[in-house]
Amino acid sequence: MLSIIDPTSLLLASIIIFFGALTQSLIGFGLAVVATPLLYLVDPQLVPAPVIVMGFSISLLTLFRERSSLEFNGLQYALLGRIPGGFLGAALLIFAPQPVLGLAIAGIVASAVILSLMKFNLKVNRKSLFAAGFVSGIFGNIAAIGGPPMAILLSGKDASQFRAALSAFFIFSSTIALAILAITGLLTIEHLWLSLMLLPGVILGYLVSGRLVGHIDKNKTKKMTLLLCSVSALLLTIKSIAEL
């Protein structure tokens, strides 16, 4: 099992996953946005399947904590949109060479950062939920980054409702994403072993966040997260261009 990844890469990946899980537990999303570009630099096989599994795990833990604030109304339309978007993302994942995928991931992260900084007042209805789910599916199956489209759409909710709604969406959408990866041959037993080895980082991030929720400034945390994402996206862009 340890031959799948070298110890140094595993340690780096675990640290990255810890901070990604901590971020998502605190602000509602961010594990994939923080972790994906950095993990791709450490070892490309860590993206997207293991990140999706980690996202599922932290969402399950977060929803358990925020379950009293859950309102699932309408999220089924976003999940329906996730299916065709996920297949389109998987197709791109199959046919694009590795440096191009690196650039795509960097572009998705950069788009997520820009969209997160912009103020949108979008009406939440069946069409907007389906559209957000569709874009989430494309981003999710290429880079495991399915959060920003839904985060923008649901930004009007209070903090606990926001975390609960996104966590519920991630649980079901991650299951859909993994099923699509399995159908298209992009999910292997090695990915599951890697996910198992990274799981302690998720659990530790969740436990630490439990002591910080309510005691940190959400906006400052979000700004620091977006700064880190911008730097990692830039590094991944430079690396990918050099490999072309």
Number of C-alpha atoms within 10 A of each C-alpha: 8 10 6 12 16 10 11 10 14 20 15 14 24 20 17 22 30 23 23 28 33 27 24 27 29 27 21 25 29 28 29 29 32 27 29 32 28 25 26 21 20 16 14 15 15 24 23 27 27 26 27 28 24 26 29 22 21 26 30 19 17 25 25 14 15 18 18 11 16 18 13 13 9 13 20 17 19 25 25 18 23 31 21 17 25 29 22 19 25 25 16 16 22 14 10 12 11 15 17 17 20 26 20 22 26 28 16 23 27 20 14 24 21 13 15 18 13 9 9 12 11 12 12 14 15 14 13 18 24 23 21 26 31 27 23 28 34 28 27 29 31 28 30 29 29 34 28 25 22 25 22 19 18 20 16 15 12 10 16 19 22 22 28 25 25 24 30 21 23 26 19 17 28 27 14 20 30 22 16 21 22 13 12 14 11 17 17 11 8 15 20 14 15 22 19 13 18 24 19 15 22 25 19 15 22 26 15 16 22 15 10 14 13 11 10 13 12 15 10 10 14 19 14 11 20 22 14 17 25 22 15 24 28 18 15 24 21 14 15 19 12 9 11 9
